[in-house]
Amino acid sequence: QLVMNGLVALWKPKGFTSAEFLDQFKRFLFKELRVSSGRKRKRKRIKVGHGGTLDKGAEGVLVVGIGDGCKELKHFLEGSKKYHVTGKLGVATDTYDASGEVTMERPFETVTHDTLTSVLSKFTGTIQQKPPIYSALKCGGKRYSDLARQGHLPDPPLRPVTIHSVECTEFTAPVFQLDVHCSSGTYIRSLIHDIGQALQSAAHVTDLCRTQQSQFTQDSVLKQEHWSLDKIKELLVDRMSKRRATETQTTAPDSEGATVT
């Protein structure tokens, strides 16, 4: 019987929510495991989860837990992340990205690379950030996004987030690109929206990519076109087994150790 436990970093493409993409991975995994075992009977349930939501219009690193690896996902929900984001000045939307309705248009001609860089310094460190109304956060057991679509206008409270670094990598008005290293809970859409306001203009996200989640980078991910059981096993990181092996060696220094498979 093939047992899979651990973590693997997948590349989530644009056009799918994290839950939709994870469901695709589950179906692939369950199907391949049944074929591999040669069994046609009812499949054994395998727990699969992800360690941090990416917007439907975003792409990038999505850490996935398989089996006992799901117990490790909380560390990735709480860990830092890196993003490459493209913003557009002059227009604000209700979703803070290009998928939403325009809520404001303001001039941007006075914004330069220098003024943008100067404003970015105000968004470094621990700041108070208001999440977008269209988000997966919940109010009274219901998602803010669901409440908004029902005609309600919830007002998400401010909450502290940490921006470790934010750097402008390209500026050709009205478009600018940033590299952001931030704590968990940070909404890049809110960051771009707030930067637009700080520039006395407006701004929204046009493209978003998560380039790193904890130790997993975009260079270590598995893309959907390369999914296979062998490749998943090759990339699977079983942190719990490694931790148990370390604990065994610590508590039994005279033993010869154990092989983890």
Buried (B, 14 or more C-beta within 10 A) or exposed (E): EEEBBBBBBBBBEBEBBBEEBBEBBBEBBBEBBBEEEEEEEEEEEBEBBBBBBBBBBBBBBBBBBBBBBBBBBEBBBEBBBBBBBBBBBBBBBBBBBBBBEEEBEBEBEEBEEEBBEEBBEEBBEEBEBBBBBBBBBEBEEEBBBBBBEEEEEBEBEEBEBBBBEBEBEEBEBBEBBBBBBBBBBBBBBBBBBBBBBBBEBBBBBBBBBBBBBBEBEBEEBBEBEEBEBEEBEEBBBBBBBEEEBEEBEEEEEEEEEEEEE
